[in-house]
Amino acid sequence: MKKWHYPFLAFLIIGTYFILSESRQQSHTGGRMEYHKTNGLVFGTSYNVTYLADRDLEPELLAAMNAVDNALSMFNPESTISKINKAADSIQVNDSMFLEVMRLAMNVSDISHGAFDITVAQAVNAWGFGFKNSVPVSENVIDSLKEIVGYWKIHETDGLIVKDDSRIMLDCSAIAKGFGSDMAARALKENGCTDFMVEIGGEVVVSGHNPHGTPWNIGISKPVDDTLSMNHGLDTIISVTNIGMATSGNYRNFYIKDGRKVAHTIDPFTCTPVSHSLLSATVLAPTCAYADALATSMMVMGLDSAKAMVSRLPDVKVFLIYETQDGTMQTYTNGI
């Protein structure tokens, strides 16, 4: 064999090795690693997911989100929460997803001194933001609502849920989207994904890196009244990874009655819509469900109490947008 054949032969052997190795890898993993994108509608809102994987994981994502819907959707008559709301005094629940959410909700109720409260369903319905038609809200109606709103009026032990009053109904909408994002993220992780962004109705979970190899860039909207979601102006963009993020505000879900803005955030103490200077609360926390519940708590309690609460939570960061007395917007953050 001529000497010049040796380099060529070596090149051929090495090239063949890499081709076979890549073929075996693709055969083993299902395909080449690449970023996939999927989007659609769930929980009455939109979802967008970007993830690095060797195959399409949309079926797994949809299965996770459907499981959350079956646990927490008040518009699904067969969901676990619907069955609880129909129950008289007690019901045994074996739905692990629902129980995980309920226990987290009760924990946040304690942390927020009752500002977060999933027993607020009847009040949310009365004001026209729930799963039943609104009613004319009088002082008598508010007094009757106060009788059946209060997280200490419902109890859970080993899946047995007991109501102090049969009229109590649960509403997990202030935590469901965040939990749904967590469950979609969990499905991705269980399938080997470490780089992804899950967003459901503005509630986000990010992990690893984006397609550019850097942390994920997430925008925080300006809290401008916009019931049609036509305004996409951003107050700021933050770069984050390995975190859950949720934003709560009253600039999209509200209506005007008798010249007054009626916001969808209901104060569980007064059973009336909140009205204060805090316009939006963005929370970063270890899980999106936790961030979602805390963001709602802050919108209930207002700026000063929100700042006081977050000072007690070392694993939580916030970006609060509020209105000053002269009508200008200001922000507060503890490290975002």
C-alpha positions in Angstrom: 0.0 0.0 0.0 1.3 3.4 -0.9 2.2 5.8 1.9 -0.3 8.4 0.9 -3.1 5.8 1.3 -2.6 5.7 5.1 -4.0 9.2 5.9 -6.9 8.6 3.6 -7.6 5.2 5.2 -7.4 6.7 8.7 -9.8 9.5 7.6 -12.2 7.0 6.2 -12.2 4.9 9.3 -12.7 7.8 11.7 -15.5 9.2 9.5 -17.2 5.9 9.4 -17.0 5.6 13.2 -18.6 9.0 13.7 -21.4 8.3 11.2 -22.1 4.9 12.9 -21.9 6.5 16.3 -24.4 9.3 15.3 -26.7 6.7 13.7 -26.7 4.6 16.9 -27.3 7.7 19.0 -30.2 8.8 16.9 -31.6 5.3 16.9 -31.3 5.1 20.7 -32.6 8.6 21.5 -35.2 8.9 18.7 -33.6 11.7 16.7 -31.3 14.7 16.7 -31.4 17.1 19.7 -33.2 20.3 18.7 -35.5 22.9 20.1 -39.2 22.2 19.6 -42.1 24.6 20.0 -45.7 23.9 20.7 -48.7 26.1 21.6 -52.4 26.0 21.9 -55.3 26.6 24.3 -55.8 25.2 27.8 -57.5 26.3 31.0 -59.3 29.0 29.0 -56.0 30.6 28.0 -53.1 30.0 25.8 -49.9 28.0 26.3 -46.5 28.2 24.7 -43.7 25.7 25.3 -40.1 25.6 23.9 -37.9 22.7 24.8 -34.7 21.0 23.7 -35.3 17.3 23.0 -34.7 14.5 20.6 -38.4 14.1 19.8 -41.8 15.7 19.9 -43.1 15.7 23.4 -46.4 17.4 22.8 -48.5 14.2 23.7 -46.7 14.2 27.1 -47.3 17.9 27.6 -51.0 17.6 26.7 -51.4 14.7 29.1 -50.0 16.6 32.0 -52.1 19.7 31.3 -55.3 17.6 30.9 -54.6 15.9 34.2 -54.4 19.4 35.8 -57.7 20.3 34.1 -59.3 17.2 35.4 -58.2 18.1 38.9 -58.8 21.9 39.1 -61.2 23.1 36.4 -64.4 24.5 37.8 -65.8 24.5 34.3 -65.3 20.7 34.0 -68.3 19.1 35.8 -66.3 15.8 36.2 -63.2 17.5 37.7 -62.2 16.8 41.3 -62.8 20.4 42.4 -66.3 20.3 40.8 -67.1 17.1 42.8 -65.9 18.8 46.0 -68.0 21.9 45.3 -71.1 19.7 44.7 -70.5 17.7 47.9 -72.5 18.5 51.0 -70.2 18.3 54.0 -67.4 15.9 53.3 -65.8 13.9 50.5 -62.9 11.5 50.2 -60.4 12.7 47.5 -57.7 10.4 45.9 -56.5 12.9 43.3 -52.9 13.5 44.2 -52.7 16.6 42.0 -55.6 18.3 43.7 -54.4 17.5 47.1 -50.9 18.9 46.3 -52.5 22.1 45.2 -54.9 22.3 48.1 -52.1 21.8 50.6 -49.9 24.4 49.0 -52.9 26.8 48.9 -53.5 26.4 52.6 -49.8 27.0 53.3 -49.9 30.2 51.3 -53.0 31.2 53.2 -51.1 30.9 56.4 -48.1 32.8 55.0 -50.3 35.6 53.7 -52.5 35.7 56.8 -55.5 34.8 54.8 -55.0 37.1 51.7 -54.8 34.0 49.6 -58.0 31.9 50.0 -59.4 29.2 47.7 -62.8 29.3 49.5 -63.5 32.6 47.8 -65.4 30.9 45.0 -68.9 32.1 45.9 -67.7 35.7 46.1 -65.9 35.4 42.8 -69.1 34.1 41.2 -71.2 36.8 42.8 -69.1 39.5 41.2 -69.2 37.9 37.8 -65.7 36.4 37.5 -66.3 32.8 38.3 -68.0 29.7 36.9 -71.6 30.9 37.7 -73.5 33.9 36.8 -73.2 37.1 38.8 -75.9 38.3 41.2 -76.8 41.8 42.4 -74.3 42.4 45.2 -76.0 44.1 48.2 -74.8 44.4 51.8 -76.9 41.4 52.7 -75.3 39.3 49.9 -71.8 40.4 51.1 -72.7 39.4 54.7 -73.9 36.0 53.6 -70.7 35.5 51.6 -68.6 36.3 54.6 -70.2 33.4 56.4 -68.8 30.9 53.8 -65.5 32.4 52.9 -62.4 31.6 55.0 -59.7 29.0 54.5 -60.0 27.8 58.1 -63.6 26.7 57.3 -62.4 23.7 55.2 -60.2 20.9 56.4 -58.2 18.1 54.8 -56.8 15.0 56.5 -55.4 12.1 54.4 -57.6 13.1 51.5 -60.8 13.5 53.5 -62.1 17.1 52.9 -64.6 18.4 55.4 -66.5 21.7 55.0 -67.8 23.6 58.0 -70.7 24.8 55.8 -72.1 22.9 52.8 -72.3 26.1 50.8 -68.5 26.5 50.7 -67.0 26.2 47.2 -63.4 26.2 46.1 -61.8 28.3 43.4 -58.2 27.4 42.5 -57.9 29.7 39.4 -55.3 31.8 41.2 -53.0 28.9 41.4 -54.0 26.5 38.6 -52.1 28.1 35.7 -48.9 28.2 37.8 -49.4 24.6 38.8 -50.2 23.6 35.2 -46.9 25.2 34.2 -45.1 23.2 36.9 -46.7 20.0 35.7 -45.8 20.6 32.1 -42.2 21.3 33.3 -42.3 18.1 35.3 -43.3 16.1 32.2 -40.4 17.6 30.3 -37.9 16.7 33.0 -39.3 13.2 33.3 -38.5 12.9 29.6 -34.9 14.1 30.0 -35.3 17.8 29.2 -33.2 20.3 31.0 -33.5 23.3 28.7 -37.1 24.6 28.3 -39.5 27.4 28.8 -43.2 26.7 29.7 -45.7 29.5 29.7 -49.4 29.1 30.4 -51.5 32.3 30.5 -48.4 34.4 31.5 -47.2 32.0 34.2 -43.8 30.7 33.4 -41.3 28.0 34.3 -37.8 28.1 32.8 -34.9 25.7 33.0 -31.4 25.7 31.5 -30.8 27.7 28.4 -32.7 29.1 25.4 -31.7 28.3 21.8 -29.0 31.0 22.0 -27.3 29.2 24.9 -28.2 32.0 27.4 -30.8 32.3 30.2 -34.3 32.9 29.1 -35.5 36.5 28.6 -39.0 37.1 30.0 -41.0 40.3 29.7 -43.0 42.0 32.4 -46.0 43.8 30.9 -47.0 47.4 31.7 -50.1 47.3 33.8 -52.3 49.3 31.4 -56.0 48.6 31.4 -56.5 46.2 28.5 -59.4 43.7 28.6 -58.8 42.6 25.0 -55.1 41.9 25.6 -54.2 44.2 22.7 -51.5 46.1 24.6 -48.2 44.2 24.6 -46.0 47.0 26.0 -43.3 45.8 28.4 -42.2 47.5 31.5 -39.0 45.5 31.7 -37.3 42.3 30.5 -35.5 40.0 32.9 -33.1 37.2 32.2 -33.8 34.1 34.4 -33.4 30.4 34.5 -34.3 27.5 36.8 -37.3 29.4 38.4 -41.0 29.8 38.4 -42.5 33.2 37.6 -46.0 34.5 37.8 -47.7 37.9 37.5 -51.0 39.0 38.9 -52.8 42.3 38.1 -56.2 43.9 37.6 -55.5 45.5 34.2 -57.0 42.8 32.0 -59.8 41.1 33.8 -62.2 43.7 35.0 -65.4 45.6 34.0 -66.8 49.0 34.5 -70.0 49.4 36.4 -71.6 52.8 37.3 -68.3 54.5 36.3 -66.3 52.3 38.6 -63.7 49.7 37.8 -64.6 46.3 39.2 -61.5 44.1 39.3 -61.4 40.3 39.3 -59.2 40.1 42.5 -61.6 39.5 45.4 -60.5 40.3 48.9 -61.6 37.3 51.0 -62.0 39.4 54.1 -64.5 41.9 52.6 -65.7 39.6 49.8 -65.4 42.7 47.4 -63.1 43.5 44.6 -59.8 45.1 45.7 -59.0 48.8 45.0 -55.5 50.1 45.9 -52.3 51.5 44.4 -50.7 48.1 43.6 -51.2 47.6 39.8 -49.3 44.3 39.2 -47.2 41.9 41.2 -44.6 39.6 39.5 -43.1 36.9 41.7 -40.1 34.6 41.2 -40.2 31.5 43.4 -39.0 27.9 43.4 -42.3 26.7 41.8 -44.7 28.5 39.5 -47.7 27.5 41.6 -46.1 29.1 44.7 -45.3 32.2 42.7 -48.9 32.3 41.3 -50.5 32.1 44.7 -48.1 34.7 46.2 -48.7 37.1 43.4 -52.5 36.9 44.0 -51.9 37.4 47.7 -50.0 40.6 47.1 -52.7 42.0 44.8 -55.2 41.4 47.7 -53.1 42.9 50.4 -51.6 45.9 48.6 -48.1 47.4 48.3 -47.0 47.9 51.9 -48.2 44.5 53.1 -46.8 42.8 50.0 -43.3 44.3 50.8 -43.6 43.2 54.4 -44.6 39.6 53.4 -41.7 39.2 50.9 -39.2 40.4 53.5 -40.0 37.2 55.4 -39.5 34.9 52.3 -35.8 34.6 51.4 -36.4 32.4 48.4 -38.9 34.8 46.8 -38.1 37.8 44.5 -40.7 40.4 43.4 -41.2 43.2 40.9 -44.1 45.3 42.0 -45.6 48.1 39.8 -47.7 50.6 41.7 -49.3 54.0 41.2 -48.3 57.0 43.2 -50.6 59.8 44.4 -49.7 61.9 41.4 -50.8 59.1 39.0 -47.3 58.0 37.9 -46.1 54.4 37.8 -43.2 53.3 40.1 -41.6 50.0 40.7 -40.3 48.1 43.7 -38.0 45.1 43.6 -36.0 43.1 46.1 -33.4 41.8 43.7 -34.9 41.0 40.3 
